[in-house]
Amino acid sequence: MINILKNRLDKKIVTRKIELAGLELKSKINKKFGRSFHIREVDTGSCSACESEIIAATNPIYDIQRFGVDFVASPRHADALLVTGPVSKNMVIALKKTYEAMPGPKYVISLGDCACSGGLFKDSYYIAGPVKEILPVDLHIPGCPPSPLIIIESLLGFLK
């Protein structure tokens, strides 16, 4: 019985933390952009764990879109490029073209340890390097993989 009550309390604390961070994020996005913050996500060779957490950030528990963060299909509509995974040699040109297609001002966010340093794959023959060696990175969200709450809090810290 005590464990059940503790779990319910923990869930309420996490839910409240998400709500507070999200409302502050929404306020910062409205001040900076006057509309939602549009992100184009590109996987450059990840194991898909980071993508799972991005998807979780859009589920009904976190619902990052209610705070003004939208994921878009075209880089021409994006304010930021969110890159996951180490950059494989196959993806270098595609990543650069995606970045060039974005209107200014544009931001680059690397998500996860692989995107920052190459992670487990850094010494692989087929890795061109971390994102920062290919594009100018404005924000790195650490973790392997980072949780949806860390993603929300990192975006909030970046927009401050």
Summary of the structure (lengths in Angstrom):
residues: 160
radius of gyration: 16.6
end to end distance: 41.8
largest distance: 56.6
contacts: 521
relative contact order: 0.18
helix: 52%
strand: 18%
